[in-house]
């Protein structure tokens, strides 16, 4: 009973001290509302902030569709289908590897954007519009180098754009879909080349099983270890990654 009384006394004392501390503490308050702007500059600043937040929401789409990520992830998906394993390597691993390879391939482009546009804008020596134009130049140059003229001509025709004389006359809204189509086409061509050796292994294994009269044994199950073995012996990952990176020139 004495111990219980001492414990209750300590708890009550702690509660009293806590209430006294809360009473002396000043808590900040947050107020959300509208007020009249003192100058048009404040309104322009708010509009710029909204535009920047909108661009940040589109950043994943920009990273996926305006860089080398599209080609790399499609090639990795073709490789997994050609080998015949559905969940190995996992999707998270393939996406992560494709993302870091994208940073590796796009490194010179990002460095040029940072040196010519982002850093001058952060230092206050360049306006926002000029910084946006200069940051798009290296990205547009990369997309132009990877875009086929036929695909670019298709979207120029679909958009009813007057035939441009120089690359600077091509709108970005036309260049981006043309670049995506070219990347998908290139990735499918690489995927076709990847499928050929594994298809030969499937045909050989199926022919051997039929010759042995083992009709009930699925050829895919028997061919899978041989595919993995061949892929390991030729150092497939280094060969594939090196070929994909070199395909960007």
Buried (B, 14 or more C-beta within 10 A) or exposed (E): EEEEEEEEEEEEEEEEEEEEEEEEEEEEEEEEEEEEEEEEEEEEEEEEEEEEEEEEEEEEEEBBBBBBBBBBBBBBBBBBBBBBEEEEBEEEEBBEBBBEBBEEBBEEBBEBBBEBBBEBBEEEEBEEEEBEEBBBBBBBEBBBEBBBEEBBEBBBEEEEBEEEEEEEEBEEEBBBBBBBBBBBEBBEEBBEEBBEBBEEBBEEBBEEBEEEEEEEEEBEEBBBEBBBEBBEEEEBEEEBBEEBBEBBE
